């Protein structure tokens, strides 16, 4: 459980920010636990406290990991959050296993997507998100050319959007492969292809 003094410091910070400026969004984060149920209970504690402190009714997003379905339902039943964001990080099960070994070991790729689908059932299409690290596929150890990496990312965008899940892409600048003469060209081509393709997917 989160210690009470920590929650009180968070309340003070939230009140100070609200009094100084207008904020439109509260995003709940708090690290991950290897036990998804315990993580869910920790986030329930956090969300219940924020609901009490959030006097102005600012929209809140749950940014936990892929917690159990009954815990997800509890967030909805108590009206603790308006949006959900479980961060898959990367599309394709083999890449997920390599890039996110902890998430793969303790939750699993299939279960992560199932949790996102559960959230869509409760909050509806377009209210569930997943952050994706665009460009991590271009690290040399994954052996992908930019065309294949972009196709993989866009396949993920197509699949997630079809399920009512909105991927959010944070662009990473790959640190490996700098000795290749086409290093910058590959990165630019990947990002341009992903951006244009994702725009078309969102429009459809």
MIDOSE-1310 file (N, C-alpha, C; in nm, 2 decimals, decimal comma, always signed):
residues 204
xxxx	+0,08/-0,12/+0,00/+0,00/+0,00/+0,00/+0,09/+0,13/+0,00; +0,03/+0,23/-0,06/+0,10/+0,36/-0,06/+0,09/+0,42/+0,08; +0,20/+0,46/+0,15/+0,19/+0,52/+0,28/+0,11/+0,65/+0,28; +0,03/+0,67/+0,39/-0,05/+0,79/+0,40/+0,02/+0,92/+0,38
xxxx	+0,14/+0,94/+0,44/+0,21/+1,06/+0,42/+0,24/+1,09/+0,27; +0,27/+0,99/+0,19/+0,29/+1,00/+0,05/+0,17/+1,05/-0,02; +0,05/+1,00/+0,01/-0,07/+1,04/-0,04/-0,10/+1,19/-0,01; -0,07/+1,22/+0,12/-0,10/+1,36/+0,16/-0,01/+1,46/+0,09
xxxx	+0,12/+1,42/+0,06/+0,21/+1,51/-0,02/+0,15/+1,52/-0,16; +0,10/+1,41/-0,21/+0,04/+1,42/-0,35/-0,08/+1,52/-0,35; -0,16/+1,51/-0,25/-0,28/+1,60/-0,24/-0,23/+1,75/-0,23; -0,13/+1,77/-0,16/-0,08/+1,91/-0,15/-0,03/+1,96/-0,28
xxxx	+0,04/+1,87/-0,35/+0,10/+1,91/-0,48/-0,02/+1,93/-0,58; -0,12/+1,85/-0,58/-0,23/+1,86/-0,67/-0,31/+1,99/-0,64; -0,33/+2,02/-0,52/-0,40/+2,14/-0,48/-0,32/+2,27/-0,52; -0,19/+2,26/-0,50/-0,10/+2,38/-0,54/-0,11/+2,40/-0,69
xxxx	-0,10/+2,29/-0,77/-0,11/+2,31/-0,91/-0,24/+2,36/-0,96; -0,35/+2,31/-0,91/-0,49/+2,35/-0,94/-0,51/+2,50/-0,91; -0,45/+2,54/-0,80/-0,47/+2,68/-0,76/-0,39/+2,78/-0,84; -0,28/+2,73/-0,90/-0,19/+2,82/-0,98/-0,23/+2,82/-1,13
xxxx	-0,29/+2,72/-1,18/-0,31/+2,71/-1,32/-0,42/+2,62/-1,36; -0,46/+2,62/-1,48/-0,57/+2,52/-1,52/-0,50/+2,40/-1,58; -0,54/+2,28/-1,52/-0,49/+2,16/-1,58/-0,62/+2,08/-1,63; -0,60/+2,01/-1,74/-0,71/+1,94/-1,81/-0,70/+1,79/-1,79
xxxx	-0,60/+1,74/-1,72/-0,58/+1,59/-1,73/-0,50/+1,55/-1,61; -0,54/+1,45/-1,54/-0,45/+1,38/-1,44/-0,42/+1,24/-1,48; -0,30/+1,21/-1,48/-0,25/+1,07/-1,52/-0,19/+1,00/-1,41; -0,25/+0,89/-1,37/-0,21/+0,81/-1,25/-0,10/+0,71/-1,29
xxxx	+0,02/+0,73/-1,24/+0,13/+0,64/-1,25/+0,18/+0,60/-1,12; +0,26/+0,50/-1,11/+0,31/+0,46/-0,98/+0,40/+0,34/-0,98; +0,46/+0,31/-1,09/+0,55/+0,20/-1,10/+0,47/+0,07/-1,12; +0,55/-0,04/-1,14/+0,49/-0,17/-1,16/+0,53/-0,27/-1,05
xxxx	+0,44/-0,36/-1,03/+0,47/-0,47/-0,93/+0,47/-0,60/-1,01; +0,54/-0,70/-0,97/+0,54/-0,83/-1,04/+0,41/-0,91/-1,02; +0,33/-0,87/-0,92/+0,20/-0,93/-0,90/+0,09/-0,83/-0,95; +0,03/-0,86/-1,06/-0,07/-0,77/-1,12/-0,18/-0,74/-1,03
xxxx	-0,23/-0,83/-0,95/-0,34/-0,80/-0,86/-0,30/-0,70/-0,75; -0,18/-0,72/-0,70/-0,14/-0,62/-0,60/-0,12/-0,49/-0,66; -0,07/-0,48/-0,79/-0,05/-0,36/-0,86/-0,19/-0,29/-0,87; -0,29/-0,37/-0,91/-0,43/-0,32/-0,93/-0,48/-0,26/-0,80
xxxx	-0,46/-0,33/-0,69/-0,50/-0,28/-0,56/-0,43/-0,15/-0,52; -0,30/-0,14/-0,55/-0,23/-0,02/-0,52/-0,29/+0,10/-0,60; -0,32/+0,07/-0,73/-0,38/+0,18/-0,81/-0,52/+0,21/-0,77; -0,59/+0,12/-0,72/-0,72/+0,15/-0,66/-0,71/+0,24/-0,55
xxxx	-0,62/+0,22/-0,46/-0,59/+0,30/-0,34/-0,56/+0,45/-0,39; -0,47/+0,45/-0,49/-0,43/+0,58/-0,55/-0,55/+0,66/-0,61; -0,63/+0,58/-0,69/-0,74/+0,65/-0,76/-0,85/+0,69/-0,67; -0,87/+0,62/-0,57/-0,98/+0,66/-0,47/-0,93/+0,78/-0,40
xxxx	-0,80/+0,79/-0,36/-0,75/+0,91/-0,30/-0,76/+1,03/-0,39; -0,72/+1,01/-0,51/-0,73/+1,12/-0,61/-0,87/+1,17/-0,63; -0,96/+1,08/-0,64/-1,10/+1,12/-0,66/-1,15/+1,21/-0,54; -1,11/+1,18/-0,42/-1,14/+1,27/-0,31/-1,08/+1,41/-0,32
xxxx	-0,95/+1,41/-0,37/-0,88/+1,53/-0,37/-0,91/+1,61/-0,50; -0,97/+1,55/-0,60/-0,99/+1,61/-0,73/-1,13/+1,69/-0,72; -1,13/+1,80/-0,65/-1,25/+1,87/-0,63/-1,32/+1,93/-0,76; -1,24/+1,95/-0,86/-1,29/+2,02/-0,98/-1,33/+1,92/-1,09
xxxx	-1,32/+1,79/-1,06/-1,36/+1,69/-1,15/-1,27/+1,68/-1,28; -1,15/+1,70/-1,26/-1,05/+1,70/-1,38/-1,05/+1,55/-1,43; -1,06/+1,53/-1,56/-1,05/+1,39/-1,61/-0,92/+1,32/-1,57; -0,94/+1,19/-1,53/-0,83/+1,11/-1,48/-0,81/+0,99/-1,57
xxxx	-0,68/+0,96/-1,60/-0,65/+0,84/-1,67/-0,57/+0,74/-1,58; -0,61/+0,61/-1,59/-0,54/+0,50/-1,52/-0,42/+0,46/-1,60; -0,30/+0,48/-1,55/-0,18/+0,44/-1,62/-0,11/+0,33/-1,55; -0,18/+0,23/-1,51/-0,11/+0,11/-1,45/-0,07/+0,01/-1,56
xxxx	-0,02/-0,10/-1,51/+0,00/-0,21/-1,61/-0,13/-0,28/-1,64; -0,12/-0,40/-1,71/-0,24/-0,47/-1,74/-0,28/-0,55/-1,62; -0,37/-0,49/-1,54/-0,42/-0,55/-1,42/-0,54/-0,65/-1,45; -0,58/-0,73/-1,35/-0,68/-0,83/-1,38/-0,82/-0,77/-1,41
xxxx	-0,90/-0,84/-1,49/-1,02/-0,79/-1,54/-1,12/-0,74/-1,43; -1,12/-0,82/-1,32/-1,22/-0,78/-1,21/-1,17/-0,65/-1,15; -1,04/-0,62/-1,14/-0,99/-0,50/-1,09/-1,02/-0,38/-1,18; -1,00/-0,41/-1,31/-1,04/-0,31/-1,41/-1,19/-0,27/-1,40
xxxx	-1,27/-0,37/-1,38/-1,41/-0,35/-1,36/-1,44/-0,26/-1,24; -1,36/-0,28/-1,13/-1,38/-0,21/-1,01/-1,36/-0,06/-1,03; -1,26/-0,03/-1,11/-1,23/+0,12/-1,15/-1,35/+0,18/-1,22; -1,41/+0,10/-1,30/-1,53/+0,15/-1,38/-1,65/+0,16/-1,28
xxxx	-1,67/+0,06/-1,20/-1,79/+0,06/-1,11/-1,79/+0,18/-1,02; -1,67/+0,21/-0,97/-1,65/+0,32/-0,87/-1,64/+0,46/-0,94; -1,63/+0,46/-1,08/-1,62/+0,58/-1,16/-1,49/+0,66/-1,11; -1,38/+0,58/-1,10/-1,26/+0,64/-1,05/-1,18/+0,71/-1,16
xxxx	-1,19/+0,66/-1,28/-1,12/+0,72/-1,40/-1,21/+0,73/-1,52; -1,17/+0,82/-1,61/-1,25/+0,84/-1,73/-1,18/+0,77/-1,85; -1,05/+0,75/-1,84/-0,97/+0,69/-1,95/-0,87/+0,58/-1,89; -0,83/+0,50/-1,98/-0,73/+0,39/-1,94/-0,62/+0,39/-2,04
xxxx	-0,49/+0,37/-1,99/-0,38/+0,36/-2,07/-0,28/+0,25/-2,02; -0,29/+0,13/-2,08/-0,20/+0,02/-2,04/-0,09/+0,02/-2,16; +0,04/+0,04/-2,12/+0,14/+0,07/-2,23/+0,20/-0,06/-2,27; +0,16/-0,10/-2,39/+0,22/-0,23/-2,46/+0,36/-0,20/-2,50
xxxx	+0,40/-0,08/-2,54/+0,53/-0,04/-2,58/+0,57/-0,07/-2,72; +0,54/-0,20/-2,76/+0,59/-0,24/-2,89/+0,50/-0,35/-2,95; +0,48/-0,35/-3,08/+0,39/-0,44/-3,15/+0,47/-0,56/-3,19; +0,41/-0,68/-3,19/+0,46/-0,81/-3,23/+0,52/-0,89/-3,10
xxxx	+0,47/-1,01/-3,09/+0,50/-1,08/-2,97/+0,65/-1,11/-2,95; +0,72/-1,15/-3,06/+0,86/-1,17/-3,04/+0,94/-1,04/-3,00; +0,91/-0,93/-3,05/+0,97/-0,81/-3,01/+0,94/-0,77/-2,87; +0,81/-0,79/-2,83/+0,77/-0,76/-2,70/+0,85/-0,84/-2,60
xxxx	+0,87/-0,97/-2,63/+0,94/-1,06/-2,54/+1,09/-1,01/-2,52; +1,15/-0,96/-2,63/+1,29/-0,91/-2,62/+1,30/-0,78/-2,56; +1,21/-0,68/-2,59/+1,22/-0,55/-2,55/+1,16/-0,52/-2,41; +1,06/-0,60/-2,38/+0,99/-0,58/-2,25/+0,99/-0,72/-2,18
xxxx	+1,11/-0,77/-2,14/+1,11/-0,90/-2,07/+1,04/-0,91/-1,94; +1,03/-0,80/-1,87/+0,96/-0,81/-1,74/+0,81/-0,82/-1,76; +0,75/-0,73/-1,85/+0,61/-0,74/-1,89/+0,58/-0,87/-1,95; +0,67/-0,92/-2,03/+0,64/-1,05/-2,09/+0,64/-1,17/-1,99
xxxx	+0,73/-1,16/-1,89/+0,74/-1,27/-1,79/+0,62/-1,26/-1,69; +0,58/-1,15/-1,65/+0,49/-1,14/-1,54/+0,34/-1,11/-1,59; +0,33/-1,07/-1,71/+0,19/-1,05/-1,76/+0,17/-1,12/-1,89; +0,26/-1,10/-1,99/+0,24/-1,17/-2,12/+0,18/-1,08/-2,22
xxxx	+0,22/-1,10/-2,35/+0,17/-1,02/-2,46/+0,02/-1,03/-2,48; -0,03/-1,16/-2,49/-0,17/-1,18/-2,51/-0,25/-1,13/-2,40; -0,21/-1,14/-2,28/-0,29/-1,09/-2,16/-0,29/-0,94/-2,16; -0,18/-0,88/-2,21/-0,18/-0,73/-2,21/-0,29/-0,68/-2,30
xxxx	-0,30/-0,74/-2,42/-0,40/-0,70/-2,52/-0,54/-0,73/-2,47; -0,55/-0,84/-2,40/-0,69/-0,88/-2,34/-0,73/-0,77/-2,24; -0,63/-0,72/-2,16/-0,67/-0,62/-2,06/-0,71/-0,49/-2,13; -0,65/-0,45/-2,24/-0,69/-0,34/-2,31/-0,83/-0,36/-2,37
xxxx	-0,86/-0,48/-2,42/-0,99/-0,51/-2,47/-1,10/-0,50/-2,36; -1,06/-0,55/-2,24/-1,16/-0,54/-2,13/-1,19/-0,40/-2,10; -1,09/-0,31/-2,10/-1,11/-0,17/-2,08/-1,20/-0,11/-2,18; -1,18/-0,15/-2,31/-1,27/-0,09/-2,41/-1,42/-0,13/-2,38
xxxx	-1,44/-0,26/-2,33/-1,58/-0,30/-2,30/-1,64/-0,21/-2,20; -1,56/-0,16/-2,10/-1,62/-0,08/-2,00/-1,62/+0,07/-2,03; -1,51/+0,13/-2,09/-1,51/+0,27/-2,12/-1,54/+0,31/-2,26; -1,55/+0,21/-2,35/-1,58/+0,24/-2,49/-1,46/+0,27/-2,58
xxxx	-1,49/+0,26/-2,71/-1,39/+0,28/-2,81/-1,34/+0,43/-2,80; -1,21/+0,44/-2,82/-1,15/+0,58/-2,82/-1,12/+0,63/-2,68; -1,15/+0,56/-2,57/-1,12/+0,60/-2,44/-1,01/+0,52/-2,37; -0,95/+0,43/-2,45/-0,85/+0,34/-2,40/-0,72/+0,36/-2,49
xxxx	-0,61/+0,37/-2,43/-0,49/+0,40/-2,50/-0,37/+0,31/-2,47; -0,27/+0,31/-2,55/-0,15/+0,23/-2,52/-0,03/+0,30/-2,58; +0,06/+0,34/-2,49/+0,18/+0,41/-2,54/+0,27/+0,31/-2,61; +0,33/+0,35/-2,73/+0,42/+0,27/-2,81/+0,55/+0,35/-2,83
xxxx	+0,66/+0,28/-2,82/+0,79/+0,34/-2,84/+0,83/+0,32/-2,99; +0,80/+0,42/-3,07/+0,82/+0,41/-3,21/+0,97/+0,42/-3,25; +1,03/+0,33/-3,32/+1,16/+0,33/-3,36/+1,26/+0,24/-3,28; +1,21/+0,18/-3,17/+1,29/+0,09/-3,10/+1,32/-0,03/-3,18
xxxx	+1,23/-0,06/-3,28/+1,26/-0,18/-3,37/+1,38/-0,16/-3,45; +1,43/-0,04/-3,47/+1,54/-0,01/-3,56/+1,68/-0,04/-3,49; +1,68/-0,07/-3,36/+1,81/-0,11/-3,30/+1,86/-0,23/-3,37; +1,99/-0,24/-3,39/+2,05/-0,34/-3,47/+2,03/-0,48/-3,43
xxxx	+2,01/-0,50/-3,29/+1,99/-0,64/-3,24/+1,86/-0,70/-3,29; +1,77/-0,62/-3,34/+1,64/-0,68/-3,39/+1,65/-0,72/-3,53; +1,75/-0,67/-3,61/+1,77/-0,72/-3,74/+1,66/-0,68/-3,84; +1,60/-0,56/-3,82/+1,49/-0,52/-3,91/+1,54/-0,40/-3,99
xxxx	+1,51/-0,40/-4,12/+1,53/-0,28/-4,20/+1,41/-0,19/-4,18; +1,42/-0,06/-4,21/+1,32/+0,03/-4,17/+1,18/+0,00/-4,23; +1,18/-0,06/-4,36/+1,05/-0,09/-4,42/+0,98/-0,20/-4,34; +1,05/-0,30/-4,29/+0,99/-0,41/-4,22/+0,94/-0,35/-4,08
xxxx	+1,03/-0,27/-4,02/+0,99/-0,21/-3,89/+0,87/-0,12/-3,90; +0,86/-0,04/-4,00/+0,74/+0,04/-4,02/+0,62/-0,04/-4,05; +0,63/-0,15/-4,13/+0,52/-0,23/-4,15/+0,47/-0,30/-4,02; +0,56/-0,34/-3,94/+0,52/-0,40/-3,81/+0,45/-0,30/-3,72
xxxx	+0,50/-0,18/-3,71/+0,44/-0,08/-3,63/+0,30/-0,04/-3,68; +0,28/-0,03/-3,82/+0,16/+0,00/-3,87/+0,06/-0,11/-3,86; +0,10/-0,23/-3,87/+0,02/-0,35/-3,84/-0,04/-0,34/-3,70; +0,04/-0,30/-3,61/+0,00/-0,28/-3,47/-0,11/-0,17/-3,46
xxxx	-0,08/-0,06/-3,53/-0,18/+0,05/-3,52/-0,31/+0,01/-3,58; -0,31/-0,07/-3,69/-0,43/-0,11/-3,76/-0,51/-0,21/-3,66; -0,43/-0,30/-3,60/-0,50/-0,40/-3,51/-0,56/-0,33/-3,39; -0,48/-0,25/-3,32/-0,52/-0,18/-3,20/-0,64/-0,09/-3,23
xxxx	-0,63/-0,01/-3,33/-0,74/+0,08/-3,36/-0,87/+0,00/-3,40; -0,86/-0,11/-3,46/-0,97/-0,19/-3,49/-1,04/-0,25/-3,37; -0,97/-0,26/-3,26/-1,03/-0,30/-3,13/-1,08/-0,18/-3,05; -1,06/-0,06/-3,10/-1,10/+0,06/-3,02/-1,00/+0,11/-2,93
xxxx	-0,87/+0,06/-2,95/-0,76/+0,11/-2,86/-0,68/+0,20/-2,94; -0,64/+0,32/-2,88/-0,57/+0,42/-2,95/-0,42/+0,42/-2,91; -0,33/+0,38/-3,01/-0,19/+0,38/-2,97/-0,14/+0,52/-2,98; -0,05/+0,55/-2,88/+0,02/+0,68/-2,87/+0,17/+0,66/-2,90
xxxx	+0,22/+0,72/-3,00/+0,36/+0,69/-3,04/+0,46/+0,80/-2,98; +0,55/+0,75/-2,90/+0,66/+0,84/-2,86/+0,78/+0,80/-2,94; +0,84/+0,89/-3,01/+0,95/+0,86/-3,10/+1,08/+0,85/-3,03; +1,15/+0,74/-3,05/+1,28/+0,71/-2,99/+1,39/+0,73/-3,10
xxxx	+1,50/+0,79/-3,06/+1,61/+0,80/-3,15/+1,70/+0,68/-3,13; +1,70/+0,58/-3,22/+1,78/+0,46/-3,19/+1,93/+0,49/-3,17; +1,99/+0,43/-3,07/+2,13/+0,46/-3,03/+2,22/+0,37/-3,11; +2,17/+0,25/-3,16/+2,26/+0,16/-3,23/+2,26/+0,19/-3,38
xxxx	+2,36/+0,13/-3,44/+2,36/+0,13/-3,59/+2,42/+0,26/-3,64; +2,48/+0,34/-3,56/+2,53/+0,47/-3,61/+2,64/+0,46/-3,71; +2,70/+0,35/-3,72/+2,81/+0,33/-3,81/+2,76/+0,30/-3,95; +2,63/+0,28/-3,97/+2,58/+0,26/-4,10/+2,57/+0,39/-4,18
xxxx	+2,61/+0,40/-4,31/+2,61/+0,52/-4,38/+2,47/+0,58/-4,40; +2,36/+0,49/-4,40/+2,23/+0,53/-4,42/+2,15/+0,55/-4,29; +2,22/+0,57/-4,18/+2,16/+0,57/-4,05/+2,05/+0,68/-4,04; +2,07/+0,80/-4,07/+1,97/+0,90/-4,06/+1,86/+0,88/-4,16
xxxx	+1,89/+0,84/-4,28/+1,79/+0,82/-4,38/+1,69/+0,71/-4,34; +1,74/+0,60/-4,28/+1,66/+0,49/-4,23/+1,56/+0,55/-4,12; +1,61/+0,62/-4,03/+1,52/+0,67/-3,92/+1,42/+0,76/-3,98; +1,46/+0,86/-4,06/+1,36/+0,95/-4,12/+1,26/+0,88/-4,20
xxxx	+1,30/+0,79/-4,28/+1,20/+0,71/-4,36/+1,10/+0,63/-4,28; +1,15/+0,57/-4,17/+1,06/+0,50/-4,08/+0,96/+0,59/-4,02; +1,00/+0,70/-3,96/+0,91/+0,80/-3,89/+0,81/+0,86/-3,99; +0,86/+0,89/-4,11/+0,76/+0,95/-4,21/+0,66/+0,85/-4,25
xxxx	+0,70/+0,72/-4,27/+0,61/+0,62/-4,31/+0,51/+0,59/-4,20; +0,55/+0,58/-4,07/+0,47/+0,56/-3,96/+0,37/+0,67/-3,94; +0,41/+0,79/-3,95/+0,32/+0,91/-3,93/+0,22/+0,91/-4,04; +0,26/+0,90/-4,16/+0,16/+0,91/-4,27/+0,06/+0,79/-4,27
xxxx	+0,11/+0,67/-4,24/+0,02/+0,55/-4,23/-0,07/+0,56/-4,12; -0,02/+0,60/-4,00/-0,11/+0,61/-3,88/-0,22/+0,72/-3,90; -0,18/+0,83/-3,97/-0,29/+0,93/-4,00/-0,40/+0,87/-4,08; -0,37/+0,79/-4,18/-0,47/+0,72/-4,26/-0,55/+0,63/-4,18
xxxx	-0,49/+0,55/-4,09/-0,56/+0,45/-4,01/-0,66/+0,53/-3,92; -0,61/+0,63/-3,85/-0,70/+0,71/-3,76/-0,82/+0,77/-3,84; -0,79/+0,82/-3,96/-0,90/+0,88/-4,04/-1,01/+0,77/-4,07; -0,96/+0,65/-4,11/-1,06/+0,54/-4,14/-1,14/+0,50/-4,01
